[in-house]
Amino acid sequence: MKSLSLLVNTIMEKIDKNQFEALKSLQSKISRRYPIVEALSSIDPLIMEGRAIMFNRKTPPHTDRLDPFRAWATMITFGNFTKGGECYIKRLRLRIRYLPGDAIIIRGRILAHEVEEWGPGQRISIAHFTHTALWESENMTCP
């Protein structure tokens, strides 16, 4: 997971430097408050506090209602399927290829999104995110 975490961190730094720096500051604050966070950070450097690993899951249209309004969600897919599994954003009438190795970065609270059916094979998706409650617990806002 360390390599994946470093990739997600680099993506965040490149697409939104302000949010990247705020996430680092948030992680620093919670690491001081909760020693377990500091211990886990020594193993896994992900600056976002949330990671969901989904196996063969088709997701219906939804928004990431627990995320801060402007927060980014980084989703990466793995597996051995070769067709389908697109991420569909109805509001934009946009279907995004989402095959193994692809990454999608969206503001999931703003844009409702879903994952469509895929062809034969295993599909694993890993979503990385941050939640409003953690920011509020440290009297911070996600820029």
Accessible surface in RSA format (square Angstrom, percent):
REM  Atomic radii and reference values for relative SASA: ProtOr
REM  Chains: A
REM  Algorithm: Lee & Richards
REM  Probe-radius: 1.40
REM  Slices: 20
REM RES _ NUM      All-atoms   Total-Side   Main-Chain    Non-polar    All polar
REM                ABS   REL    ABS   REL    ABS   REL    ABS   REL    ABS   REL
RES MET A   1   110.94  57.5  62.97  41.7  47.97 114.2  65.45  55.6  45.50  60.3
RES LYS A   2   120.50  58.8 116.60  71.5   3.89   9.3  62.12  55.9  58.37  62.2
RES SER A   3    92.61  78.3  82.66 110.3   9.96  22.9  45.17  96.2  47.44  66.5
RES LEU A   4    23.74  13.2  18.19  13.0   5.54  13.9  21.85  15.3   1.89   5.1
RES SER A   5     0.00   0.0   0.00   0.0   0.00   0.0   0.00   0.0   0.00   0.0
RES LEU A   6    86.28  48.0  85.33  61.0   0.95   2.4  85.68  60.2   0.59   1.6
RES LEU A   7    89.39  49.8  84.00  60.1   5.39  13.6  88.79  62.4   0.60   1.6
RES VAL A   8     0.00   0.0   0.00   0.0   0.00   0.0   0.00   0.0   0.00   0.0
RES ASN A   9    15.94  11.0  15.87  15.3   0.07   0.2   8.82  21.2   7.12   6.9
RES THR A  10    64.98  46.2  63.64  64.5   1.35   3.2  39.36  52.9  25.63  38.7
RES ILE A  11    30.16  17.2  26.96  20.1   3.20   7.7  30.16  21.7   0.00   0.0
RES MET A  12     0.00   0.0   0.00   0.0   0.00   0.0   0.00   0.0   0.00   0.0
RES GLU A  13    54.76  31.4  50.45  38.2   4.31  10.3   4.27   8.3  50.49  41.2
RES LYS A  14   157.49  76.8 124.36  76.3  33.12  78.9  75.22  67.7  82.27  87.6
RES ILE A  15    78.10  44.4  45.01  33.5  33.08  79.7  51.48  37.1  26.62  72.2
RES ASP A  16    24.65  17.3  18.90  18.8   5.74  13.6   9.39  22.1  15.26  15.2
RES LYS A  17   109.58  53.5 103.40  63.4   6.18  14.7  78.94  71.0  30.64  32.6
RES ASN A  18   110.49  76.2 103.62 100.1   6.87  16.5  14.15  34.0  96.34  93.1
RES GLN A  19     0.04   0.0   0.01   0.0   0.03   0.1   0.01   0.0   0.03   0.0
RES PHE A  20    16.81   8.4  16.81  10.4   0.00   0.0  16.81  10.2   0.00   0.0
RES GLU A  21    71.95  41.3  67.54  51.1   4.41  10.5  39.46  76.3  32.48  26.5
RES ALA A  22    17.10  15.7  10.94  16.9   6.17  14.0  16.40  23.1   0.70   1.9
RES LEU A  23     0.36   0.2   0.16   0.1   0.20   0.5   0.16   0.1   0.20   0.5
RES LYS A  24    89.07  43.5  83.51  51.2   5.56  13.2  44.84  40.4  44.23  47.1
RES SER A  25    52.24  44.1  44.11  58.9   8.13  18.7  27.70  59.0  24.54  34.4
RES LEU A  26     3.18   1.8   3.18   2.3   0.00   0.0   3.18   2.2   0.00   0.0
RES GLN A  27    35.56  19.9  34.69  25.4   0.87   2.1   6.86  14.6  28.70  21.8
RES SER A  28    49.82  42.1  41.80  55.8   8.02  18.5  30.13  64.2  19.68  27.6
RES LYS A  29    69.11  33.7  64.84  39.8   4.27  10.2  38.65  34.8  30.46  32.4
RES ILE A  30    10.81   6.2  10.81   8.1   0.00   0.0  10.81   7.8   0.00   0.0
RES SER A  31    16.87  14.3  15.37  20.5   1.50   3.5  11.83  25.2   5.04   7.1
RES ARG A  32   172.02  72.2 139.39  71.1  32.64  77.7  80.52 110.1  91.50  55.5
RES ARG A  33   133.04  55.9 106.39  54.2  26.65  63.5  36.91  50.4  96.13  58.3
RES TYR A  34   102.09  47.7 101.83  57.9   0.26   0.7  69.56  52.3  32.52  40.1
RES PRO A  35   104.14  75.9  99.35  90.6   4.79  17.4 100.83  83.3   3.30  20.5
RES ILE A  36   110.37  62.8 105.25  78.4   5.12  12.3 108.10  77.8   2.27   6.2
RES VAL A  37    34.25  22.5  33.38  30.2   0.88   2.1  34.04  29.6   0.21   0.6
RES GLU A  38   109.30  62.8 107.17  81.1   2.13   5.1  31.58  61.1  77.72  63.5
RES ALA A  39    51.16  47.0  42.01  64.8   9.15  20.8  49.97  70.4   1.19   3.1
RES LEU A  40   102.05  56.8 101.86  72.9   0.19   0.5 102.01  71.6   0.03   0.1
RES SER A  41    31.89  27.0  21.01  28.0  10.88  25.1  19.14  40.7  12.76  17.9
RES SER A  42    93.91  79.4  53.87  71.9  40.04  92.2  50.69 107.9  43.22  60.5
RES ILE A  43   124.55  70.9 112.77  84.0  11.78  28.4 117.65  84.7   6.91  18.7
RES ASP A  44    34.40  24.1  29.94  29.8   4.47  10.6  18.59  43.8  15.81  15.8
RES PRO A  45    33.10  24.1  26.48  24.1   6.62  24.1  29.73  24.5   3.37  21.0
RES LEU A  46    13.93   7.8   9.96   7.1   3.97  10.0   9.96   7.0   3.97  10.7
RES ILE A  47    15.83   9.0   9.28   6.9   6.55  15.8   9.34   6.7   6.49  17.6
RES MET A  48     4.72   2.4   0.00   0.0   4.72  11.2   0.21   0.2   4.51   6.0
RES GLU A  49    75.76  43.5  36.18  27.4  39.58  94.2  44.25  85.6  31.50  25.7
RES GLY A  50     6.97   8.6   0.00   N/A   6.97   8.6   6.97  19.1   0.00   0.0
RES ARG A  51    63.83  26.8  31.75  16.2  32.07  76.4  17.55  24.0  46.28  28.0
RES ALA A  52    34.54  31.8  29.95  46.2   4.58  10.4  34.54  48.6   0.00   0.0
RES ILE A  53    79.20  45.1  51.88  38.6  27.32  65.8  51.88  37.4  27.32  74.1
RES MET A  54    35.56  18.4  31.89  21.1   3.67   8.7  25.97  22.1   9.59  12.7
RES PHE A  55   124.97  62.5 105.38  65.3  19.60  51.0 105.38  63.9  19.60  56.1
RES ASN A  56    75.38  52.0  53.21  51.4  22.17  53.4  21.01  50.6  54.37  52.6
RES ARG A  57   117.12  49.2 112.83  57.5   4.29  10.2  35.34  48.3  81.77  49.6
RES LYS A  58    94.18  45.9  75.14  46.1  19.04  45.3  37.61  33.9  56.57  60.3
RES THR A  59    12.12   8.6  12.12  12.3   0.00   0.0  10.90  14.6   1.23   1.9
RES PRO A  60    78.50  57.2  77.29  70.5   1.21   4.4  78.31  64.7   0.19   1.2
RES PRO A  61    89.97  65.6  69.70  63.5  20.27  73.7  70.11  57.9  19.86 123.4
RES HIS A  62    65.71  35.9  55.93  38.9   9.78  25.0  51.62  53.2  14.09  16.4
RES THR A  63    57.42  40.8  44.54  45.2  12.88  30.7  23.14  31.1  34.28  51.8
RES ASP A  64    30.48  21.3  23.44  23.3   7.04  16.6  15.02  35.3  15.46  15.4
RES ARG A  65   174.74  73.4 162.57  82.9  12.17  29.0  61.74  84.4 112.99  68.5
RES LEU A  66    95.20  53.0  90.24  64.6   4.96  12.5  92.93  65.3   2.28   6.1
RES ASP A  67     3.71   2.6   3.71   3.7   0.00   0.0   0.65   1.5   3.06   3.0
RES PRO A  68    11.07   8.1   8.81   8.0   2.26   8.2  11.07   9.1   0.00   0.0
RES PHE A  69   124.68  62.4 120.12  74.4   4.56  11.9 120.12  72.8   4.56  13.1
RES ARG A  70   115.09  48.3 113.90  58.1   1.19   2.8  36.61  50.0  78.48  47.6
RES ALA A  71     0.30   0.3   0.05   0.1   0.25   0.6   0.05   0.1   0.25   0.7
RES TRP A  72    46.07  18.5  46.02  22.3   0.06   0.1  46.02  24.5   0.06   0.1
RES ALA A  73     3.48   3.2   3.45   5.3   0.03   0.1   3.45   4.9   0.03   0.1
RES THR A  74     0.00   0.0   0.00   0.0   0.00   0.0   0.00   0.0   0.00   0.0
RES MET A  75    17.94   9.3  17.94  11.9   0.00   0.0   1.08   0.9  16.86  22.3
RES ILE A  76     5.37   3.1   5.37   4.0   0.00   0.0   5.37   3.9   0.00   0.0
RES THR A  77     0.00   0.0   0.00   0.0   0.00   0.0   0.00   0.0   0.00   0.0
RES PHE A  78    76.93  38.5  76.06  47.1   0.87   2.3  76.93  46.6   0.00   0.0
RES GLY A  79    33.90  41.8   0.00   N/A  33.90  41.8  10.42  28.6  23.48  52.6
RES ASN A  80   106.55  73.5  84.62  81.8  21.93  52.8  40.34  97.1  66.21  64.0
RES PHE A  81     2.91   1.5   0.00   0.0   2.91   7.6   0.04   0.0   2.86   8.2
RES THR A  82   113.28  80.6  93.43  94.7  19.85  47.3  70.11  94.2  43.17  65.3
RES LYS A  83   130.21  63.5 126.79  77.8   3.42   8.1  73.40  66.1  56.81  60.5
RES GLY A  84    21.75  26.8   0.00   N/A  21.75  26.8  13.42  36.8   8.33  18.7
RES GLY A  85     0.00   0.0   0.00   N/A   0.00   0.0   0.00   0.0   0.00   0.0
RES GLU A  86    51.10  29.3  51.10  38.7   0.00   0.0   7.49  14.5  43.61  35.6
RES CYS A  87     0.81   0.6   0.81   0.9   0.00   0.0   0.00   0.0   0.81   0.9
RES TYR A  88    40.39  18.9  39.43  22.4   0.96   2.5  16.26  12.2  24.13  29.7
RES ILE A  89     2.06   1.2   2.06   1.5   0.00   0.0   2.06   1.5   0.00   0.0
RES LYS A  90   154.78  75.5 149.91  92.0   4.87  11.6  93.13  83.8  61.65  65.7
RES ARG A  91   166.71  70.0 130.59  66.6  36.12  86.0  60.31  82.4 106.40  64.5
RES LEU A  92    95.20  53.0  70.06  50.1  25.15  63.2  75.36  52.9  19.84  53.4
RES ARG A  93   211.72  88.9 184.71  94.2  27.02  64.3  57.29  78.3 154.43  93.6
RES LEU A  94    77.20  43.0  75.92  54.3   1.28   3.2  77.20  54.2   0.00   0.0
RES ARG A  95   138.05  58.0 113.46  57.8  24.59  58.5  41.08  56.1  96.97  58.8
RES ILE A  96    46.59  26.5  43.71  32.6   2.88   6.9  46.59  33.5   0.00   0.0
RES ARG A  97   152.45  64.0 140.19  71.5  12.26  29.2  57.39  78.4  95.06  57.6
RES TYR A  98     0.96   0.4   0.68   0.4   0.29   0.7   0.45   0.3   0.51   0.6
RES LEU A  99    39.66  22.1  39.66  28.4   0.00   0.0  39.66  27.9   0.00   0.0
RES PRO A 100    47.65  34.7  26.48  24.1  21.17  77.0  27.04  22.3  20.61 128.1
RES GLY A 101    59.14  72.9   0.00   N/A  59.14  72.9  30.01  82.3  29.13  65.3
RES ASP A 102    23.20  16.3  19.44  19.3   3.76   8.9  10.10  23.8  13.10  13.1
RES ALA A 103    44.03  40.5  17.22  26.6  26.81  61.0  17.22  24.2  26.81  71.0
RES ILE A 104     8.32   4.7   5.23   3.9   3.09   7.4   8.32   6.0   0.00   0.0
RES ILE A 105    48.92  27.8  28.41  21.2  20.52  49.4  28.41  20.5  20.52  55.7
RES ILE A 106    11.29   6.4   8.93   6.7   2.36   5.7  11.29   8.1   0.00   0.0
RES ARG A 107    37.58  15.8  36.31  18.5   1.27   3.0   8.68  11.9  28.90  17.5
RES GLY A 108     0.29   0.4   0.00   N/A   0.29   0.4   0.00   0.0   0.29   0.7
RES ARG A 109    92.89  39.0  83.01  42.3   9.89  23.5   4.88   6.7  88.02  53.3
RES ILE A 110    44.80  25.5  34.98  26.1   9.82  23.7  37.82  27.2   6.97  18.9
RES LEU A 111    30.53  17.0  30.53  21.8   0.00   0.0  30.53  21.4   0.00   0.0
RES ALA A 112    37.95  34.9  35.63  55.0   2.32   5.3  35.90  50.6   2.06   5.4
RES HIS A 113     7.90   4.3   6.44   4.5   1.46   3.7   5.24   5.4   2.67   3.1
RES GLU A 114    29.48  16.9  29.44  22.3   0.04   0.1   0.82   1.6  28.67  23.4
RES VAL A 115    13.06   8.6  13.06  11.8   0.00   0.0  13.06  11.3   0.00   0.0
RES GLU A 116    33.78  19.4  33.78  25.6   0.00   0.0  18.63  36.0  15.15  12.4
RES GLU A 117   120.78  69.3 113.55  85.9   7.23  17.2  55.38 107.1  65.41  53.4
RES TRP A 118    48.25  19.4  25.87  12.5  22.38  52.5  21.94  11.7  26.30  42.7
RES GLY A 119    13.51  16.7   0.00   N/A  13.51  16.7   9.56  26.2   3.95   8.8
RES PRO A 120   112.57  82.0  93.51  85.2  19.06  69.3 105.96  87.5   6.61  41.1
RES GLY A 121    40.68  50.2   0.00   N/A  40.68  50.2  21.21  58.2  19.47  43.6
RES GLN A 122    68.57  38.3  63.77  46.6   4.80  11.4  25.34  53.9  43.22  32.8
RES ARG A 123     1.77   0.7   1.77   0.9   0.00   0.0   0.00   0.0   1.77   1.1
RES ILE A 124    38.70  22.0  38.70  28.8   0.00   0.0  38.70  27.9   0.00   0.0
RES SER A 125     5.76   4.9   5.76   7.7   0.00   0.0   2.10   4.5   3.66   5.1
RES ILE A 126    11.38   6.5  11.38   8.5   0.00   0.0  11.38   8.2   0.00   0.0
RES ALA A 127    14.01  12.9  14.01  21.6   0.00   0.0  14.01  19.7   0.00   0.0
RES HIS A 128     0.00   0.0   0.00   0.0   0.00   0.0   0.00   0.0   0.00   0.0
RES PHE A 129    41.16  20.6  41.16  25.5   0.00   0.0  41.16  25.0   0.00   0.0
RES THR A 130     0.02   0.0   0.00   0.0   0.02   0.0   0.00   0.0   0.02   0.0
RES HIS A 131    55.47  30.3  55.47  38.6   0.00   0.0  26.79  27.6  28.68  33.4
RES THR A 132    37.03  26.3  37.03  37.5   0.00   0.0  36.98  49.7   0.05   0.1
RES ALA A 133    73.62  67.7  64.08  98.9   9.54  21.7  66.66  93.9   6.96  18.4
RES LEU A 134    36.41  20.3  32.19  23.0   4.22  10.6  35.25  24.8   1.16   3.1
RES TRP A 135     2.92   1.2   2.92   1.4   0.00   0.0   2.92   1.6   0.00   0.0
RES GLU A 136   112.93  64.8 100.01  75.7  12.91  30.7  39.72  76.8  73.20  59.8
RES SER A 137    57.58  48.7  32.82  43.8  24.76  57.0  43.76  93.2  13.82  19.4
RES GLU A 138    11.08   6.4   7.30   5.5   3.78   9.0   2.25   4.4   8.83   7.2
RES ASN A 139   144.36  99.5 109.83 106.1  34.53  83.1  35.37  85.1 108.98 105.3
RES MET A 140    34.38  17.8  25.12  16.6   9.26  22.0  30.66  26.1   3.72   4.9
RES THR A 141   118.60  84.4 104.20 105.6  14.40  34.3  76.23 102.4  42.37  64.0
RES CYS A 142    18.48  14.0   0.10   0.1  18.38  43.2   0.10   0.3  18.38  19.8
RES PRO A 143    57.14  41.6  36.39  33.2  20.75  75.4  56.64  46.8   0.51   3.2
END  Absolute sums over single chains surface
CHAIN  1 A     8023.8       6728.0       1295.8       4752.2       3271.6
END  Absolute sums over all chains
TOTAL          8023.8       6728.0       1295.8       4752.2       3271.6
